[in-house]
Amino acid sequence: MNYITDIIFDLGGVLLDLNMEGIGEACKRLGINPELFFVKTDAENTSTVCQGISASKVITAYQVGNVTSEEFLSLVLSHCGEGITKENIMEAWDACIGLIPKWRLDLIKALRSKGYHTHLLSNTNDLHWEEIKRRFFMEEGYTCQDLFDHVFVSHEVHLAKPDSEIYHHAVREIGRLAEQCLFIDDTLLNVEAANREGLQGAWLDIQQPDALKIILAKYL
């Protein structure tokens, strides 16, 4: 096994705990049809968002930055009943955001103190990313700059996992050999894609509480 210099973390499911039931609960409370956010997959729509739930083509486009937050909110609002506001939609949309336990952020800082380079690679959208940064990456010592050498989020790089190009892009920007990079993701499809591009991919089982620590102990 090649010497690992860089660790690339997925966000949702790896660092961030997701609350997928939260969207449905919020939609019910606010009177929003949850099918506006999530629909069944089809042959032309295989992109994944939020724990492998297949998104509508609009959300897929939003995820890679081809639709703005304002366009997304306006479109959803146009399908909602009277009295629903954009603020209601944002509340429901952000309801899947759970917690990032402090120990995971402490773990990243500890890895950096040992000389490892750490990075973030996530399929996410502008609204979710801004809310996650506000909640978890604004405090002293826990900003993105303090935790990650690079942040690759799909709506900014206009690419999404498991597209091979997003891994090529990350490796080019990091400036190391692909085999020196450990990529950790809770979606097996994304890990397999990373392995095909030469990274050392590790699948994280979200049902296992210490999965992240176990992976790092195995590879580092």
C-alpha distance (Angstrom), angle and dihedral (degrees) to the residues before:
residue distance angle dihedral
M1 . . .
N2 3.82 . .
Y3 3.78 120.9 .
I4 3.81 110.1 -92.7
T5 3.79 117.0 -134.5
D6 3.80 100.4 161.3
I7 3.80 133.8 46.5
I8 3.80 119.6 -159.8
F9 3.79 114.8 -162.4
D10 3.76 128.0 -160.1
L11 3.81 112.2 -139.2
G12 3.83 113.1 -144.0
G13 3.79 111.3 57.0
V14 3.81 94.2 7.8
L15 3.81 105.8 54.2
L16 3.79 99.8 0.3
D17 3.80 121.8 55.3
L18 3.80 109.7 -135.7
N19 3.79 126.5 -142.2
M20 3.78 103.5 -160.1
E21 3.78 93.2 168.1
G22 3.78 87.1 59.2
I23 3.79 93.8 73.8
G24 3.80 92.9 54.2
E25 3.79 91.7 45.8
A26 3.80 92.5 48.9
C27 3.80 92.2 46.6
K28 3.79 90.5 51.8
R29 3.80 92.0 48.4
L30 3.81 93.2 48.0
G31 3.80 97.4 39.4
I32 3.81 95.8 -113.6
N33 3.80 121.4 142.1
P34 3.84 105.6 -119.0
E35 3.81 89.6 -150.1
L36 3.80 86.3 75.4
F37 3.79 86.4 70.7
F38 3.81 103.2 33.5
V39 3.80 131.7 31.9
K40 3.79 134.7 167.1
T41 3.77 119.3 -80.5
D42 3.80 123.4 -106.2
A43 3.79 136.8 -177.1
E44 3.82 92.5 -88.5
N45 3.78 95.8 44.6
T46 3.78 113.1 55.2
S47 3.80 100.8 137.9
T48 3.78 113.8 119.8
V49 3.77 131.6 -143.9
C50 3.80 131.7 176.1
Q51 3.80 107.5 9.3
G52 3.79 97.2 -20.9
I53 3.80 97.2 -57.1
S54 3.77 106.8 147.8
A55 3.78 112.1 -119.5
S56 3.78 129.2 -145.2
K57 3.79 116.0 -98.9
V58 3.79 89.7 -103.3
I59 3.80 91.6 54.6
T60 3.79 90.0 45.4
A61 3.80 88.6 53.9
Y62 3.80 89.8 46.2
Q63 3.78 90.1 51.1
V64 3.81 91.7 59.4
G65 3.79 95.0 42.2
N66 3.79 98.0 -104.9
V67 3.81 90.7 118.4
T68 3.81 121.3 46.8
S69 3.80 124.1 -131.4
E70 3.79 89.9 -111.3
E71 3.81 91.5 52.1
F72 3.79 91.1 47.1
L73 3.80 93.9 49.3
S74 3.81 92.8 44.9
L75 3.79 91.9 50.7
V76 3.80 93.7 49.8
L77 3.79 90.2 44.9
S78 3.80 90.9 53.7
H79 3.83 88.6 61.7
C80 3.81 95.2 46.7
G81 3.76 129.3 93.8
E82 3.77 125.8 -105.5
G83 3.79 115.6 -68.4
I84 3.82 96.9 31.3
T85 3.80 113.5 124.6
K86 3.79 133.9 -161.6
E87 3.79 86.9 -110.5
N88 3.83 89.1 58.3
I89 3.80 90.2 51.3
M90 3.80 91.8 49.3
E91 3.81 90.4 49.4
A92 3.80 91.7 52.7
W93 3.81 93.4 42.4
D94 3.81 92.5 51.8
A95 3.81 93.3 45.7
C96 3.81 91.3 93.9
I97 3.82 90.8 65.2
G98 3.78 108.6 104.5
L99 3.80 128.2 171.6
I100 3.77 137.0 -55.6
P101 3.80 103.8 -144.7
K102 3.80 111.1 -132.1
W103 3.80 91.8 -125.6
R104 3.80 90.4 66.4
L105 3.79 91.6 55.0
D106 3.81 89.9 45.1
L107 3.80 87.8 51.6
I108 3.80 91.7 55.1
K109 3.80 91.3 49.4
A110 3.81 89.7 49.9
L111 3.80 91.0 51.8
R112 3.80 90.4 51.1
S113 3.79 90.8 50.0
K114 3.81 87.4 56.2
G115 3.80 91.1 55.5
Y116 3.79 101.6 -98.2
H117 3.78 119.4 136.4
T118 3.80 112.7 -131.2
H119 3.79 128.8 -158.5
L120 3.80 140.0 175.6
L121 3.81 123.9 -131.4
S122 3.79 115.3 178.8
N123 3.77 142.3 160.6
T124 3.77 99.7 -134.4
N125 3.79 142.0 131.0
D126 3.77 134.6 -122.4
L127 3.82 98.3 -99.5
H128 3.79 94.3 47.9
W129 3.79 93.8 43.7
E130 3.80 94.4 49.9
E131 3.82 91.0 48.8
I132 3.81 92.5 47.2
K133 3.80 91.2 49.8
R134 3.80 90.3 49.0
R135 3.80 93.1 51.1
F136 3.79 102.0 38.6
F137 3.82 113.6 10.4
M138 3.79 104.1 49.4
E139 3.80 101.8 74.9
E140 3.78 123.2 95.9
G141 3.79 108.5 -86.4
Y142 3.77 93.5 14.6
T143 3.78 102.5 70.4
C144 3.79 118.8 122.8
Q145 3.81 88.6 -109.2
D146 3.79 91.2 55.6
L147 3.79 94.2 47.7
F148 3.80 107.2 33.4
D149 3.79 136.0 41.6
H150 3.80 89.1 -157.8
V151 3.79 134.2 14.2
F152 3.80 116.2 -157.1
V153 3.80 111.9 -174.3
S154 3.78 118.7 173.5
H155 3.79 98.1 -127.1
E156 3.81 90.8 55.2
V157 3.81 99.4 43.3
H158 3.85 92.6 38.0
L159 3.80 90.8 -130.4
A160 3.80 132.4 99.6
K161 3.78 136.8 -160.8
P162 2.99 131.1 -71.5
D163 3.83 89.6 33.4
S164 3.81 105.4 111.0
E165 3.79 91.6 -136.1
I166 3.80 93.6 67.4
Y167 3.82 89.5 60.6
H168 3.81 91.4 46.8
H169 3.80 89.3 49.7
A170 3.80 92.9 50.3
V171 3.80 94.1 47.9
R172 3.81 91.9 47.8
E173 3.80 91.7 51.2
I174 3.80 93.2 44.7
G175 3.79 90.5 51.0
R176 3.78 98.5 -142.7
L177 3.79 133.5 108.2
A178 3.80 113.6 -83.6
E179 3.80 91.5 -121.2
Q180 3.81 89.9 57.9
C181 3.81 89.7 62.0
L182 3.79 123.7 86.6
F183 3.81 111.1 -156.2
I184 3.82 117.9 -162.9
D185 3.82 120.3 -165.6
D186 3.80 136.1 155.2
T187 3.83 92.9 -141.0
L188 3.80 112.2 81.2
L189 3.82 92.3 -154.7
N190 3.80 89.8 60.7
V191 3.80 92.8 46.7
E192 3.79 92.3 50.4
A193 3.80 90.2 50.2
A194 3.80 90.6 51.1
N195 3.81 91.1 49.7
R196 3.80 90.1 53.0
E197 3.80 88.9 56.0
G198 3.80 92.2 53.1
L199 3.80 101.0 -99.5
Q200 3.79 121.0 129.2
G201 3.79 99.0 -110.8
A202 3.79 122.4 -163.8
W203 3.79 124.2 -170.4
L204 3.80 115.7 -139.5
D205 3.79 117.9 -147.5
I206 3.80 105.3 -144.1
Q207 3.81 89.7 -159.7
Q208 3.80 89.9 66.0
P209 3.85 110.2 78.5
D210 3.82 95.7 -153.6
A211 3.80 95.9 37.8
L212 3.80 94.8 120.7
K213 3.80 93.4 50.5
I214 3.82 90.6 46.6
I215 3.82 92.3 52.2
L216 3.79 93.1 48.5
A217 3.81 91.7 47.5
K218 3.80 89.9 51.6
Y219 3.80 98.4 48.5
L220 3.80 104.8 31.8
